[in-house]
Amino acid sequence: MTDYGHDLLFGAFLAPAAQPAQQAVELAVVADRAGLDLVTFQDHPYLSRFHDTWTLISYAAARTSRIRLSGNVLNLPLRDPVVLARSHAALDRLTGGRIEMGLGAGASWDGVAAMGGRRLTPGQSVSALDEAIAVIRAVWAPDPGPVQVRGSFYEVVGARRGPAPVHDMSIWVGAYKPRMLRLVGRAADGVLPSLSYLEGGPADYADINRHIDVSAAAAGRSPAAVRRLLNINGTFSEFGRSFLNGPADQWAEDLAGLTLEHGVSAFILGTGNPADIEEFATEVAPAVRELVAAERPQVSD
């Protein structure tokens, strides 16, 4: 059993549908008012049926008051890392610290190439992400000199630093395979896979943790420095009793088990249904927190 002791976060994972134009934003408002911690948006710049995700995040930030916002995850090959660093920092400052960064190494390479992006091999995409994270952190760093990152994919030499985010912004990476997970362990603040892509189901998180933890330790980091997040899908129903298929109390038991057994501390529900967002926020999240608190060691004053 592995529990890294992180505070629990609950969020929504939304499609940035362009029609109806306000749909994703209205769902973000529902999530904000219902009490969720996060609202996140897919990023598919090559699909015209979707809004541009960064524009959507910015607009949703203005329509909400307390919820944190992130891409889930942003397509790096079509987004310059210096611009990512500065745009995230700017919006974080404007919202009082409500922005996190979700990054992916790239997918749908035909779509990326059609938009003028560089088609990369799997190995190249991991290396490019590694360099991009270094660029982003260099832009945010308080060092007095200019950014100096010379890589095979990004060469940023002489760019001015700043602005920095108003809070210690997390970089969460969508990752599944060993090389990407090792990158997460040494350089990122969180791993963000989707349950639907885990061939072995929730049990696959044990291997995810193993790769991250070994890499983190080798880099001189505590494994607990890396938050474990998970995009989830399921069905709320009165009678079902399979994993994430049933009433709220069943969901709570399933998710609490993932926290206590695999250290998952952020659950992000993929849905376009306002009622599901409400139930997840008001029924599931409090119950998971209660179950986990009852099992975690009590810290004495």
C-alpha positions in Angstrom: 0.0 0.0 0.0 1.3 3.5 -1.0 -0.2 6.7 0.3 1.9 9.8 -0.3 -0.2 11.9 2.1 -1.3 14.6 -0.3 -4.4 16.6 0.2 -7.3 15.3 -1.9 -8.4 17.2 -5.0 -11.6 16.6 -7.0 -12.2 18.1 -10.4 -13.9 18.0 -13.8 -12.4 17.0 -17.1 -14.3 18.8 -19.9 -14.3 18.7 -23.7 -13.7 22.2 -25.1 -16.7 21.9 -27.5 -17.1 24.8 -29.8 -20.9 24.2 -30.2 -22.8 25.3 -28.2 -20.2 28.0 -27.7 -20.7 28.5 -24.0 -21.2 24.8 -23.0 -17.8 24.1 -21.5 -17.7 27.4 -19.7 -21.1 26.8 -18.2 -20.0 23.4 -17.0 -16.9 25.1 -15.4 -19.3 27.5 -13.6 -21.3 24.5 -12.3 -18.1 22.9 -11.0 -17.0 26.1 -9.3 -20.3 26.6 -7.6 -20.6 23.0 -6.6 -17.3 23.1 -4.7 -14.9 21.1 -6.9 -11.2 22.0 -6.6 -10.3 21.8 -10.3 -11.7 22.2 -13.8 -9.6 21.0 -16.6 -10.0 21.0 -20.4 -8.8 18.7 -23.2 -6.5 20.2 -25.8 -6.8 19.2 -29.4 -5.7 22.2 -31.5 -6.0 20.3 -34.7 -9.8 19.7 -34.3 -12.0 22.5 -35.5 -15.0 21.3 -33.5 -13.2 22.4 -30.3 -12.4 25.8 -28.9 -8.7 26.8 -28.5 -8.1 25.4 -25.0 -6.0 28.3 -23.7 -8.5 30.9 -24.8 -11.2 28.8 -23.1 -9.3 28.5 -19.9 -8.8 32.2 -19.8 -12.5 32.9 -20.4 -13.5 30.3 -17.8 -11.2 31.8 -15.3 -13.0 35.1 -15.7 -16.4 33.4 -15.2 -15.4 31.5 -12.1 -14.3 32.7 -8.7 -12.4 30.1 -6.7 -11.8 26.9 -8.7 -8.4 26.1 -10.1 -8.0 25.6 -13.9 -5.6 23.6 -16.1 -5.2 22.0 -19.5 -5.6 18.3 -19.5 -3.1 18.1 -21.1 -1.8 20.8 -23.4 -0.3 19.6 -26.7 3.3 20.7 -26.4 4.3 20.3 -30.1 1.9 23.1 -31.0 2.7 25.4 -28.0 6.0 27.2 -27.5 7.3 26.7 -24.0 8.3 30.3 -23.4 4.8 31.4 -24.3 3.4 28.7 -22.2 5.4 29.8 -19.2 4.5 33.5 -19.6 0.8 33.0 -20.4 0.3 30.7 -17.4 2.1 33.1 -15.1 0.1 36.0 -16.4 -3.2 34.3 -15.9 -2.1 32.9 -12.5 -1.4 36.5 -11.4 -4.7 37.8 -12.7 -6.7 35.1 -11.0 -4.9 35.2 -7.6 -3.1 31.8 -8.0 -5.8 29.6 -9.7 -3.8 28.2 -12.6 -1.9 24.9 -12.9 -0.1 23.5 -16.0 -0.9 20.2 -17.6 1.5 19.1 -20.4 1.6 16.3 -22.8 4.4 15.2 -25.1 2.1 15.1 -28.1 -0.3 12.9 -29.9 -2.3 12.8 -33.2 0.8 13.5 -35.1 -1.0 13.8 -38.5 -3.0 16.7 -37.0 0.1 18.3 -35.5 2.0 18.1 -38.8 -1.1 19.5 -40.7 -0.8 22.6 -38.6 2.9 23.0 -39.2 4.1 21.3 -36.1 7.1 19.0 -36.2 6.4 15.2 -36.3 8.4 13.5 -33.6 9.1 9.9 -32.7 8.1 8.7 -29.3 11.6 9.1 -28.0 12.0 12.5 -29.5 8.7 13.7 -28.0 9.9 12.7 -24.5 13.2 14.5 -25.0 11.4 17.6 -26.3 9.1 17.6 -23.2 12.1 17.3 -20.9 13.7 20.4 -22.6 10.4 22.3 -22.5 10.0 21.8 -18.8 13.5 23.1 -18.3 12.7 26.2 -20.4 9.5 26.8 -18.5 11.2 26.6 -15.1 14.0 28.8 -16.3 11.5 31.5 -17.4 9.9 31.4 -13.9 13.2 31.3 -12.0 14.2 34.4 -10.0 17.8 34.3 -11.3 19.0 37.7 -12.5 20.4 36.7 -15.8 18.6 35.7 -19.1 17.4 32.3 -19.9 20.1 29.9 -21.2 18.7 26.6 -22.3 20.4 24.9 -25.3 18.7 21.7 -26.3 18.1 19.6 -29.4 14.5 20.8 -29.7 14.4 24.1 -27.9 17.2 26.7 -27.9 16.3 29.6 -25.7 19.3 31.9 -25.3 19.0 35.4 -23.9 15.2 35.5 -23.3 14.3 37.6 -20.3 12.9 35.8 -17.2 9.5 36.4 -15.8 6.9 37.0 -14.9 6.7 34.2 -12.3 3.4 32.7 -11.2 2.0 34.2 -8.0 1.9 30.7 -6.4 4.1 27.6 -6.8 2.5 26.4 -10.0 2.5 22.7 -10.6 3.5 21.0 -13.9 1.4 17.9 -14.3 2.4 15.5 -17.1 0.2 13.0 -19.0 2.3 9.9 -18.9 2.0 6.1 -19.2 5.2 4.5 -20.4 8.5 4.0 -18.5 10.5 6.7 -20.1 7.8 9.3 -19.6 7.3 8.2 -16.1 11.0 8.5 -15.4 10.8 12.1 -16.7 7.9 12.8 -14.3 9.9 11.4 -11.4 12.9 13.7 -11.9 11.3 16.8 -13.4 7.5 17.2 -12.9 5.2 17.9 -10.1 2.5 15.4 -10.9 1.5 12.5 -13.2 -1.9 12.7 -15.0 -3.0 9.5 -16.7 -6.5 8.6 -17.7 -8.1 5.4 -16.2 -9.6 4.5 -19.6 -6.0 4.1 -21.0 -4.8 1.8 -18.2 -5.1 -1.6 -19.8 -5.0 -3.3 -16.4 -7.3 -0.9 -14.8 -6.5 0.8 -11.4 -3.9 -1.9 -10.6 -1.7 -0.4 -13.3 -1.0 2.5 -10.9 1.4 0.3 -9.0 3.7 0.2 -12.0 3.3 4.0 -12.6 4.3 4.6 -9.0 7.3 2.3 -9.2 8.8 4.0 -12.2 8.2 7.5 -10.8 9.5 6.7 -7.3 12.7 5.1 -8.5 13.4 8.0 -10.8 12.6 10.6 -8.2 14.9 9.0 -5.7 17.7 8.8 -8.3 17.2 12.6 -8.8 17.4 13.3 -5.1 13.7 14.0 -4.8 11.2 12.6 -2.4 8.6 10.4 -4.3 6.0 12.4 -2.4 7.1 15.5 -4.4 5.1 14.1 -7.3 1.3 14.2 -7.0 -0.6 11.3 -8.5 -3.7 12.4 -10.4 -6.2 10.4 -12.4 -8.8 11.2 -15.0 -11.8 9.0 -14.3 -15.1 8.0 -16.0 -18.1 6.1 -14.6 -21.8 6.0 -14.1 -23.9 7.1 -11.2 -26.7 4.6 -10.7 -28.8 3.3 -7.9 -28.2 -0.4 -8.2 -24.8 -1.0 -10.0 -22.0 -2.3 -7.9 -19.0 -2.5 -10.2 -16.0 -0.1 -10.1 -17.2 3.5 -10.5 -20.6 2.2 -11.5 -23.1 2.6 -8.7 -24.3 5.1 -6.1 -22.1 7.8 -4.5 -21.1 5.6 -1.6 -19.7 3.0 -3.9 -17.8 5.6 -5.8 -16.4 6.9 -2.5 -15.2 3.5 -1.5 -13.6 2.9 -4.9 -11.7 6.2 -4.9 -10.7 6.0 -1.3 -9.1 2.7 -2.1 -7.1 4.2 -4.9 -5.8 6.8 -2.5 -4.9 4.4 0.3 -3.5 1.7 -2.0 -1.9 3.6 -4.8 -1.5 7.2 -3.5 -3.8 8.8 -6.0 -4.8 12.2 -4.6 -6.6 14.0 -7.4 -9.7 12.5 -9.2 -10.8 14.4 -12.3 -14.2 13.3 -13.6 -14.8 13.3 -17.4 -18.3 14.3 -18.0 -20.6 16.8 -19.8 -23.5 16.3 -17.4 -24.0 19.1 -14.8 -25.9 16.6 -12.5 -22.8 14.3 -12.4 -20.6 17.3 -11.5 -23.0 18.2 -8.7 -23.1 14.7 -7.3 -19.4 14.2 -7.6 -18.8 17.5 -5.7 -21.4 17.2 -3.0 -21.7 13.5 -2.4 -18.6 11.7 -3.5 -15.8 14.1 -2.6 -16.8 14.6 1.0 -17.3 10.9 1.5 -13.8 10.1 0.0 -12.2 12.6 2.3 -13.9 11.1 5.3 -12.9 7.6 4.4 -9.3 8.5 3.8 -9.0 10.6 6.9 -10.3 7.7 9.0 -7.5 5.5 7.7 -4.6 7.9 7.7 -2.4 8.2 10.8 -3.5 11.0 13.0 -0.9 13.7 13.5 -0.6 14.9 17.1 0.1 18.6 17.9 
